[in-house]
Amino acid sequence: MPRYYFHFINGGDKVIDHSGRDFANDGGARQEALLTARDAVTGIRLGLRHFGGWILVVQDESGREICSITIPRTA
């Protein structure tokens, strides 16, 4: 199964996913990205780490970008 990496990026600030997760295909990784972005928004609402305005970038094991999702600043 292909491995995908979920990175949070905000200008020069980065939270890099070094371990990644396995999904059957790009579609599965995109679906997980949507769920991860939703969880980030929930975290904003709960006062946890603030990822508002950050971009979630998903890459496959070759470094190809699968998708990117901007996390809203306010929920």
ZIHUKA-V15679 format. One record per backbone hydrogen bond with DSSP energy under -0.5 kcal/mol. NH is the residue of the N-H (numbers start at 1). CO is the residue of the C=O. E is the energy in kcal/mol with one decimal. If there is no record, write none. Layout:
NH	CO	E
NH	CO	E
This chain:
2	23	-0.6
4	21	-3.1
5	59	-2.9
7	5	-0.7
7	57	-2.9
8	15	-2.4
9	7	-0.5
9	55	-2.7
10	13	-2.9
13	10	-2.3
15	8	-2.9
16	14	-0.6
18	16	-0.9
21	4	-2.6
23	2	-2.1
29	25	-1.5
30	26	-2.6
31	27	-2.3
32	28	-2.0
33	29	-2.1
34	30	-2.1
35	31	-1.9
36	32	-2.8
37	33	-2.7
38	34	-2.2
39	35	-2.3
40	36	-2.0
41	37	-2.1
42	38	-2.3
43	39	-2.3
44	40	-1.9
45	41	-2.2
46	42	-1.8
47	43	-0.5
47	44	-1.2
48	43	-3.0
51	49	-0.9
53	71	-2.9
54	51	-2.3
55	9	-2.9
56	69	-3.3
57	7	-3.2
57	55	-0.7
58	67	-2.7
59	5	-2.2
60	64	-2.4
61	3	-0.8
63	60	-2.1
66	58	-3.3
67	58	-1.1
69	56	-2.3
71	54	-3.1
71	69	-0.5
